[in-house]
Amino acid sequence: MSGPGIDWGRRWPHLALGGALTLALFLGVAMLSARPMWQSVPGDMALMRLSFAHSGVRDCRDRTAEELAKLPANMRTPQVCERRRAPVRVELDLDGEPAFAADLPPSGISGSGPSRVYHRLLVPAGSYRVAVRMRDDPAVAGFTQEAAFDIVVAPAESVAIDFDATTGRFYLH
């Protein structure tokens, strides 16, 4: 049994046109993927980023003996803490000059989440003395964490300053 078939002899102009359009589209996409050249940082500049999340301390107090006696046995925790966390103060200096300073509020609806910072600094390529300080406890007069780094950044290089809460130290990467 033979049925109606495709007459490829009369379809070749359509196939050629379809192939040509596909090739033109492919070449156009390939050309636009390489041009225009785009750089996130100008050629003679470098990028420094201060980026981390850290939780401030909570305001806690010890319960009195009378308070503990009034509570059921399964709820007798010796301390009671507020849910809201303290804001975190962060300062960054480049070569002794202030470059960034902020009081970072805690995140979340009730203020119980970590404070977050992401700050970009475009600087000329070269060597720098970077000092970063943080205070996560407002009861402390000075800063609770401090670090200083001597770094050399090349043109178009990106350096990130991060904080590791498990070690309590700032680090570069």
N, C-alpha and C positions, 0 to 999 in steps of 0.2 A: 504494500500500500504506500503510495507516495502522496504527500500532502504539499500544501503550498510552502515553498522554501524562500529563503532570502536570496535575492538576486544581487550578489556581491559585485557584479560587473557594473551595475548602475549605482551602487552605493559608494564607490571609491571617492568621488569628490567630497561627499559628506565626511567620510572618515579622514581624508587628508585635511580638511578644514578643522575638524575637531582636534586632530593631532597638533596642528599648527597653533591653535588657540591654547591648548594645554601647555605646549612648549613655551609660548610667549608668557603665559601666567607664571609658570615655573621660573623662568629667567627673571621676570619682574620681581618676584618674591625673593629670589636669591640675591639680586642686586640691592634691594631695599634692606635686606638683613645685614649687609656690610656697610651701607651708607645711609644716612650721614653718620660720621664718626661721633660718638658721644662719650664724654667722660664725666663722672660724677664729681671729680676734683680737678681743678685747673692744673695744668702741667707743672707749674712751679710751686704749687702749694701741697700741703699734707693735711690729713684729717685726723683729729684726735676726738675720740668719743668717750664720754663718761656715761656708763650705762650699767645700772644694777637695780635690784629690788631688795629692800631690807626692812625688817619690822622694828619699830621703836618699842621701848619697854612699856609695860602696863603698870598702872598705879595700883599697888597691892598693899594691904594692911593685914596685920595679925588679928584674929578674932580673940575676944576676951573669953575668960573661963565661963562667964555667965551666958554669953552668946552661944558657946559650944554646948552648954548644958541644955539650952532651950531647943536645940536642933535634934532631929531623929539621928540615931546612931549611924545610919548610912550616909548622912550629909555633913558629918563633922570634919570638914577640912579645916586645917589650922589657919589658912589664909583665904581672903576673899579679894578678887581682882576685878577692876572695871573692864568692860569689854573693849572700850576704845583704847587704841595705842597712841603713844606720844609721837609727835612729828619728828622727822629726822632732819637735822641741819647738815648741809654739805657745802664745802668750800673747795675751790680748785684754783691754784696759783700757777702761773707760768713765769719763770724767771723772777719770782718775787712779786709779781704784779697780779692782783685779783683778776681772774678770767671768768669765774662763775661762782655764785653763792645763792643758796636757796633753802628755804624751810619747806620740806616736802610733807604734805599732809598724808595720813594713812588712807589707803584705798578701801573701798567697800561702803555699803550703805551705812553701816554702824561704825565705820572707822576702825575695823578690826583687822584689816588686811595690811600688807606691806606697803611702805612708801616706795615709789618708783621714780627713777630719773633716767632721762636720755637726753644728753646735750652734746651737740656737734660743735667743734671748733675748727675752723679752717685757719691754718697757720702757715707761714712761709717755711719751706724745707730748711732744716738745720738742726742744731742741738739746743736742747731745752732742759731746764731744771723744773720738774713738775712736782708740786706738793698738793696732796689731797687730804682733807680732814673731814671727819664725820662725828656728829654727836647724836646718839640715839636715846639718851637719857637726859631730860631737861634738868634733873636734880644735880647733874655733874656740872661743875663750873667751866671746865675746858672741854676738849674734845675726847671722845672715847676711843677713836681709831684715827691714826695718822700714818701717812707714808710719803716718801719722797723718792723720786726716780730721776736719774740722768739719762735722757734718751736722745737719740739722733734719728730724725725722720727724713727719709728720702722723698724727692718729688713724687706726688701721687700715691704715697704710702698711707695706709690707714692703721692707726693704733687705738686700741680700746683699753680703757681703765675700768676694771670690774672689782667687785667686792665679794669675797667668799665668807659667808657667815659661819661656816663650820670651823674655819681657822681664824676668823676675825682679822683677816689681812686683805689689803688691796693688792691687785696684781695687774700686770700688763699682758695683753695678747693681741 
